[in-house]
């Protein structure tokens, strides 16, 4: 087994266990046993439990940064807003397992990504500002924040509505986010 495969297996086992039991209640010994390696071997890949948690969350943060960078580089329009929200939502859908963990153990996550937290907040603020639009008033800012937070429902959608397929979750949440942004943002939606 390659180092990359082992790291992936450790990460996947940690996501499963932490999601089921919580960060504090999950030991590295349990993660190692789930993968079939020793705890010492696990330490070869991740120096600490916090490092493992940071590795789990890093792809989610990378996606958020990517969406933000893409958004602020494009001209503002309703079609661009829908495209950005769709891209943001697709990442949330892709990282739902990690997202469930984020929702369950928010404090542990913030502590694990302590050094990355200011950049994450700055990226979120840049995306909120872009979605609010040029010369936005406070209402537009609140709508932008609300739209992104509404898309966050995707992270818990498997648990809350297990019978909803991915297409339904994406369609409903994207339409709802566009509705939160206001009538102008809805003008390009198909009937």
N, C-alpha and C positions, 0 to 999 in steps of 0.2 A: 504494500500500500504506500502510495506517495505521501509526502509531507502535506501537499495540498489536499488530498483526499482525507487524510486524518484530520486536518484542521476543519474541513467542511463537515465531517462526521461529528466532531466535537461541538461545533457551532450548532448543528441541527439538533443534537441531543440536548444541549443546553437550552435551546429555544423550547423544546418540548417540555423539559422538566421545569424550567423556570415559569413557563406559562401555566403549567398545571399546579405547581406548588408555591411559586413565588421565589423571588431572588434570595431573600434571607434564608428561606427554608431549604434551598437546594445547595447541596455541597458539591465541591469539585470531585470528591470521591464517587458520588453518585453519577456524575457526568462521565467520569472515566470508566466506571463499570458498565454504563449503558453502551459506550463505544467499544468496550472490550480491551481497554488499555489500562496501564497502571496510572496512579495519580502522578507519579514522577514523570511519566511520558506526557501527560497532559501539561505539566509545567514546562516541558520543552517547547510546547506550542504557544501557551499562554502563561505569562508569569504570575498572574493572579486572577481571581474571580472578577475583579473590576476590569482587567484587560480583556477577558473573555466577553463580558457584557459590552464593553466599548466596541469590540469587533463585531458583535451582533448588530449593534445600532449604526455603525459606520456606513453601510450601504444605504440605509434610509436617509441619513444626513447628506450623503453624496448625491442622492436623487433630488432631495429638496434644493440643494445648491445648484444642481444642473438646471432644474426648472426655473429657478430664480434668475440665473444667468441668461437663460434662453429668453425669458420674458422681458427683462430690462433691455435686451438688445433688439427687440422687435418694436415696430410702430404700434401704438395703442389703437385697438379697434375691437369691436364686438367679436369678430371672427378670431382675432388674436387671443382675446380673453378666453373664449371657448376652447381654443387649441391649448392654451397654457393650463387651463383647469383639467382638460382631458389628460394631458401629459402628467400632471400632478396626481390625478386620480389613478392613472395606470400604475404609477409607482406604489401608491398606497395599496392597490389591489395585489401587486406583486409581493409586497412585504407585509401581508396581513398577519402572518405568524409572528413576525417581529413586532408588528403594531399591537397585537394583543398583549404582548409582553410589556410594551411601552405603556399601555393604558393601565396595566395591573401594577407595575412597579415604577411609577414615574419618578419618585424621589431617588431610588437606587440608580435609575438611568441618568438622571441629572448629575448625581455624584460621580458616576463612572465616566461621564463625558465632560466633566467639569471644565477642562481646558478648551473644549470645543463649543461649550454652551453659548458664550458671547457671540461667536460667529453664526451659530444656528439662529439666535434671536435676531441678529442683524440681517441674515438672509430672509427670515420670515417678514421682518419689517419692510425690506425692499420689495418683496412680493406683494405684501398688503398695499403698499404705496402705488405700485404699478397697477394693480387691479382696481384701485380706487379711481385712477385716471388722473390726467393732468388737471391742475387747479382744483383738486377735489375738496369738497367740504367735509365736515365731520361725519355727516350721514353716509357719504360715499366710503369713507374709511371704515366705518362700522360695518357697512354691507360687505366690503372686501374681506374683513376679518371674519365675519359670519360665514361667508361663502367657503373660505378655506377650512374653517372649523367644521362646517357641515360635511365637507368631503371626508373629514376624519372619521365619520361614521363607518366608512369602508373598513377601517381597521378592526372593528368589532362586529362587522356584518355576519361573519360565519357563526358567531356565537348567538347573536341576537335574532337573526332570521336565517337559520341554517338551510331552509328550503329555497332561498333566493339564489338564483344562478348569477354568475359573474356579469353577464350581459345586463340583467335586470338591475343589479346593484349599480353598475356603472351608469346606465341610462337614467335611472331615477335620481341618483345623487348629482350627476352633472346637470340635469334639468333643474333640480332644486337649487343648486349653487347659482346657476344663471338667473333664476327667479329672485334669489336673495340680492344679487347685484343690481337688480332693478329693471324697469321696462326697456331701457335702451339696450341692455345686454341681451335681452330676450328677442330682439327684433330680427335676428338672423337664424333663429331656431326654425327647423322645418315644422310645418303644421301637422 
